[in-house]
């Protein structure tokens, strides 16, 4: 009786055909970094949305303290945006 091959035993499924040139390989790394950075932005956005759910239940002092704290983080975000928009010469 013949036993079915396991998917994990299929050699051709895990074999990478061909190699990218060094320049293309660098772009792959950059793309991975970009995706990771964009995922961080998604995480930040989701966190801010969750945080906003609690704002109605905060008193005036808590709102002020959170706004001040968030303002500092906003400065870091604006600095990152400025760095991204710089044109390399």
N, C-alpha and C positions, 0 to 999 in steps of 0.2 A: 504494500500500500504506500502510495506517495504522500508525503506530508507537504502541506502548503509552505511556501517560503515566507518567512517573516519580512515585513516591510523594512525592518532595521538591517536585514541582511542584504538588501539590494545595494550593490556597490555603486552602480551608476547614479543612484539618487544622491549620493553624497560626494561624488567626484566633481571637482570644479574644472570645467573645460577652459583651457587657455588662461593667459595671465594678462592683466592690464599693464599698460606701460607705466613707468614711474610717475609720470604726470597724472595719468588717470587714477593711479593708486593714491596719490596725494589728494585728489578731488574726492575720492571715496572717504578718506579720513575726515576731510573737511565737512563732507555731507553728514557723517556720523556726529561730528561735533555740533553742527547746526541743528540736527534733529534733537540732540540732547538738550541744547540751549532752549530750543522752542518748547520742549516738554517742561523745562523749568518755568518758562513764562506761563504755560498752561496751568501749572501747579500754583503759581502766584495768583493768577486770576481766579482760580477756584477758591483759594484761601480767602481772598478779599471778598468774594461773593458770600462765603460762609460767615465771615466776620460781619458783614452788613446785616445779616439776620439778627444779630444781637444788639444792634444800635438802638432800636426802639425801646429796649428794656433798660438801657443805660441812663444814669442820671447825668446832669450837666457836667459835673466834674470828671466823670469817667469819659464822657464824649470828648471833652477838651484834652484830656491826657492822651487818649487814643489818637486824636487828630494830630497832636504834636508829634507823637511817636511815628505815625504814618507819614507825616510831612518829611521827616528825616529819611525814611525809606524812599519817598518820592524823589528826594534829591539824588539818591544813589541810582534810581531808575533813569532820571534825566541825564546824569553823567554817563551812564551806559549808552543811552541813545545818542548822545553827542559823540562818543567814541565810535559808534557804529556809522555815523554819518560823515566822519572825517574822510576826506579823499586822500589816498596815498599818492605821493608824488615820486 
